[in-house]
Amino acid sequence: MRVVIDTNVFVSGVFWKGPPAAVLEAWRDGRIELVLSPAILDEYQRVGTELNRLFPAIDLNPILGMLALNSRMMQDSELPERLCSDPADDKFIAAAVAANADYVVSGDKALLKVREYRGVRIVAPSTFVQACLK
């Protein structure tokens, strides 16, 4: 199953526990395939670096390196139409569509409002864990 996770799910999974961490664990265990694009990876790194200032004991470089090597990397692309109220969120849907992914897992209200686009379901981490990882 191919999955795109938005930045808040990534950083929540790294820095805290709960459903976002379960999503990352499923990737680590090979139960899901994560989909990335350069723009998504850049955003993970930028936001992770900001959080790292608050939590200096957590080194994101190893997990970012693993993500880059062990995920399906898609070219950055744009959607034919704007879907999210925050246009910066469209990159997650665009990567999912390009990879023929099953899900975008997000805690972002702008993304969750879309719900589904071209066969890609957009769900909260708790919904994804209950529906797909149990």
Beta strands, then each sheet from edge to edge (+ up, - down):
strand 1: 2-5
strand 2: 33-36
strand 3: 72-73
strand 4: 103-105
strand 5: 116-117
strand 6: 120-123
sheet 1: 3+ 2+ 1+ 4+ 6+ 5-
end
